[in-house]
Amino acid sequence: MRLVRPNIHYYGIDIAIHDPAPHLIEADILKEPIRFADKRFSIVAALGLFEYVGASQEQKFSEIAQLLSERGRPRADLYELRAPGQAHISRPSATFSRSMTSGGA
């Protein structure tokens, strides 16, 4: 069963890749820059990422900005961490989008 249309190509980074594939990179992004060789992307999604990068947030925003094509768009969801037993809440981050398009301001 195909999950995406044939004209959509996706890539991913994770600290632990269980099923290696050419479009997936296993990396610790706190120790290595976020990059995919010389590839640029129309959409970069950072889902549940920025809660874990701590003081490296600004650097990681910058690295993601460098991955975007000229008309590319960033997307980030920030998960509010809750007490054990409570649901996590996902909310899109307008701040992320503004900081990417205004040079970090």
N, C-alpha and C positions, 0 to 999 in steps of 0.2 A: 504494500500500500504506500503510495507516494504522499508525503506530508505537505510538500510545497509544489507549486507549478514549475514546469521544466525551465522557465526563463528566470527563476529566482535562485540565486546562489548564496549560500550562507557560510559563515566562518565563525569560529568560536575559540575562546581562551578559557581555560579552567586550570585550577591548581592540580586537579587529578582527572585525567581522561581515562575512562575505563575501556572504551572501545576506540582505539586510535583510528584516525582517518586523515587524509591529506588536508582537509579543510578545518581541522581542529588542532590547536596548539596547547600543549601542556606547559604551563609556566606560572611562576609565582610573580605576579605583576608588582608586588612590593619590592622585588629585587631586580626585575627586568622591565624595560619599557613595554608599553602596549603597542605592538606593531605586527604587521603581516607582510614582511618584506617590503615591496614597493606598492602594494595594493592600496587603493582608495575606495571608499564606500559611500553609497547614497544614504544609507541609514546605519547608524551605530547605536545599538541598544545596550544600556548598562542597567541590568535588572538585579537588584539586591546586591550591588557592588559597593557603593560609596559609604555604607554603614561600616565597612570593614577596612577601609584604606586609611583611616585616621588622618594624621597630619600630611599625608601624601595626596589629599584630594585635589589641591590646585595643580600639582604635577600631572595627575591622572587626567584631569579635565583637558590640560594642554595636549597630552599625548593623544587623547581621543579626537580633539580638534584637528590634529595633523592627519588623522585617518580619513577625514571627511573629504569627499569630492567637492568641487566648487559649489555645487547646489545641494550638498549633503545636509542631512538633518540628524541632530543627536536626539536620543530618547533615554531618559533615566527614570526609574521608579525607585522611590525610597521606601523602605519597609520600616515602619515604626515597630521597634521591638517591644513586646509586651511581657508581662509576668507569665510564668509557666501556666499553661492551661487556657490562656486568653489568645484570641486570634491575632495574627499579625495583620497590619493594615498597610495596603499598598496605595501610594499616592504619587501621581506624576510630579516631577520637580520642575516648576517654572523657572526657578533660580538657575538650574543647570542649563536650560535652553538660553536664558538671557546671558549667562556668563560666556557661553560658547560663541554667541553671535556678536557680542560687544567687546570681544577681546579680553574677557575676564573681569570687566567692571560690573 
